[in-house]
Amino acid sequence: IYAGASSSQFHTMWGAPLIIILFAIDCNKRLAPMSRVLPYQDAVEIDSAGVDTSSFTDDFYIDPIRKGDALPESKPSLA
């Protein structure tokens, strides 16, 4: 059943996305600038905490295929 452009369903259908878009714009204007910076004192405290890097490897973030560690072949199942 076509309710028409003056029905409450039509306005609700357009109202919800508009509210979400306005909320996203508001969040980006108010919160994004603050989330892009770290206060100097916080950075000093983080650096002075000392992170244990003994378990890190130099090639941790390298693609296994590029390293030569080929992944095992898997056959698709028909289950």
Secondary structure, DSSP 8 states (H G I E B T S, - for coil): ----TTSHHHHHHHHHHHHHHHHHHHHHHHTHHHHT---HHHHHHHHHH----TT--TTTTS-HHHHT-----------
